[in-house]
Amino acid sequence: AAASVATSFVYTPSECVKQRCQVSGNVKAWQAARMIVRESGVGGLYKGWTAVLCRNIPQSAIKFFVFEKLMRAVYASAAGRGSGTLPSLAV
């Protein structure tokens, strides 16, 4: 969860700028960033951060839970067959 918070803190401003570019039409990223900061201050770059966290934190928790369960199943399967090596698992 901490990694999701840190990652979203870094990527939320770029998402905000990207969305402004998409909505505004023919606006370059630096122009959009300046518009956001001029209109809302630096905090304007983080509008929607709460929504991003509400999406990313549960997603990360579910992803790691499933990964752990899957790896335990793979280890149990390999141990049950008596093979000396673990099977490869593409995730």
N, C-alpha and C positions, 0 to 999 in steps of 0.2 A: 504494500500500500504506500509506503514511503517513496518508493521509486516512482509510482504513478503520480504522486503529488509533485515531486521534483521535476519529472518529465513534463507534466502538464504546465508547470510554472514557466518552463522554457518555451514550450510550443504554443501556448495560448495566444501570445501576442501575434505570432505569425499567422495563426488561424484567423484571428480578428482582422488582420490586414488583408488576408486572402478573401475573406467574406466581403469586406468593404470594396475590394477591387471587383468582385463578381457582381455586386449589387450596383455599384456606380458605373459600370460599363468600362469605358476606355480610360482607366486611371492606373498609373504605374504604382508599384508597391510602396516606393518611398513617398509618393504623393499621398497615398492613402494613409500611411503611418503618420505623416505630418498633420493631415486633416484630423485624424483621431485624437492625437495629442493636443492639437489646437482647440478642438471642441470639448474634449472630456478630460484632458490632462493625461498623465502617464497611466493612471488607473483605468482609463478608457480602453487601453490595450488588453486589460484583464476582464472586460465585461464577458460574462459567460463562463468564467473560470469555475464557478460553483457547479454549473451544469456539466462541465467537462469532468470535474472530480466525481460527480454522481454517476457518470458513465464509466470512467476509468478505474476507480477503486473496486467496484464489484466485479468488473471484467477481469482485473488482475487477480483478485481473490479466487474467482472461479477457474481461471486458467491454471494457477498454481495448484489448486486442489485437484483438478483433473490430471495434471501432469504427475503429481505425487501418486495418485491412485493408479495411474497407468504404469508408472515405473515399478510400483510394488507388484502389480500383476505380472509384468514382464520378468522381474526377478523371481517371483514364485514359480512362473512357468519354466524358466530356465533351470531352477533348482529341482523342480519335479522331474525333468527329463534327464537329470544327471549329467548334462553337458558341462564342460569346463569353461565354456565361454558364454557370455550373454549375447542374445540376439540384438542386432542393430534395430533401432527404432527411429524412424523418421517422423519428426513432429513438426 
